[in-house]
Amino acid sequence: MSFNLDKITRENVKGLSPYSSARDEYVSDGSTMVFLDANENPFENGVNRYPDPQQRGLKAILAEQKGIKEENILLGNGSDEVLDLLFRAFCEPKQDNIITLPPTYGMYKVLSGINMVENKEVLLIHDFQPNVEEILKTIDSNSKLLFICSPNNPTGNSFSTKKIEELLNSFNGLVVIDEAYIDFSSEESWTSKLSEFPNLIITQTLSKAYGMAGIRLGICIASAEIIAVVNKIKPPYNVNQLTQDKATLRVLDRDAVNNEVSQILTERAKLEVALKTVSFVEKIYPSDANFILAKVDDASLRYDQLLEKGVVVRNRTTQPLCENTLRFTVGSAVENKTLAKALNLI
Ligand SMILES: *Cc1c(COP(=O)(O)O)cnc(C)c1O
């Protein structure tokens, strides 16, 4: 394979240089500098200054924790913004296409519609694994991005390392591995393989294991060259000061995060046991994430019945290969008891 970043970058993006803002050049470090460059209000309240557009403090911590360099990281307003930036950097509207592997995260398709980029779908096969042969047949010279969600939402399983590697090796476009659920997984993150694959992009998020869906922080990890391209189109202040502050405190508190993750994993095992006792549950799919997909007799009926009992789950019955499935997020011990009780009453 011959991956060539220049060849897959949109022409208009190649010609851009990043917007240079006042805060790109000088960031307040609490010293005696006087900042009269950005038309800010000088009365301090914690957020009166523009945030650091490159989020240097937060990136330094993330880089250290993940064993990568700061130049390998781009941060976004949730991974949803990161994904959108990838479309805008690499996919020419009405010309290029992406490959997705349903059933999977709905946002890839939504973004392909917004950006007028064709979405070529190749269904997963046995055990919800990628159909490598069919994917390779579907790829054409206009295929720019291949989205691999592992662990996959809504199926919960991780994809085989060998299959992902095969795709990385044979696709000349970018392979985006969405690791939103990696902290719940028994598999290792692909971040350690960054130097092996020039076409590898990894996305992670603070929305799931880190318990910070409300602050909107997404992480894009790739070669310095890829990050430099995406940086050209990133809105300068896409990650606000409150988010940078909160995220920094949270990623530094590794014990708290690990503790919550291990509680969620314990609860996941208990939920699996509870689901097995429910008469209308026909199949429970193995989960590497913080949710469990289960096949029931009639998903829409059971969904409505749970709703009546005050429990909201996700009905995935309209998704390909997911007929009559419900997706249960693993909640707290108390929430899971409420769910188990409701399931046994209906
Ligand atoms: C929840 C989820 C995300 C998170 O998106 P954010 O915008 O970071 O909140 C990303 N990918 C997948 C597959 C998800 O399920």
The ligand as an SDF file (V2000), in Angstrom:
LIG
                    3D

 15 15  0  0  0  0  0  0  0  0999 V2000
  -20.6220    8.2140   22.6710 C   0  0  0  0  0  0  0  0  0  0  0  0
  -19.7640    8.0340   21.4820 C   0  0  0  0  0  0  0  0  0  0  0  0
  -18.8660    9.0340   21.0940 C   0  0  0  0  0  0  0  0  0  0  0  0
  -18.7280   10.2780   21.9100 C   0  0  0  0  0  0  0  0  0  0  0  0
  -18.9270   11.4230   21.2170 O   0  0  0  0  0  0  0  0  0  0  0  0
  -18.6330   12.7880   21.9450 P   0  0  0  0  0  0  0  0  0  0  0  0
  -18.9750   13.8000   20.8910 O   0  0  0  0  0  0  0  0  0  0  0  0
  -17.1730   12.8100   22.3050 O   0  0  0  0  0  0  0  0  0  0  0  0
  -19.5040   12.8870   23.1580 O   0  0  0  0  0  0  0  0  0  0  0  0
  -18.0460    8.8090   20.0070 C   0  0  0  0  0  0  0  0  0  0  0  0
  -18.1190    7.6580   19.3170 N   0  0  0  0  0  0  0  0  0  0  0  0
  -18.9660    6.6870   19.6730 C   0  0  0  0  0  0  0  0  0  0  0  0
  -18.9730    5.4160   18.9280 C   0  0  0  0  0  0  0  0  0  0  0  0
  -19.8230    6.8510   20.7480 C   0  0  0  0  0  0  0  0  0  0  0  0
  -20.6810    5.8780   21.0750 O   0  0  0  0  0  0  0  0  0  0  0  0
  1  2  1  0
  2  3  1  0
  2 14  2  0
  3  4  1  0
  3 10  2  0
  4  5  1  0
  5  6  1  0
  6  7  2  0
  6  8  1  0
  6  9  1  0
 10 11  1  0
 11 12  2  0
 12 13  1  0
 12 14  1  0
 14 15  1  0
M  END
$$$$
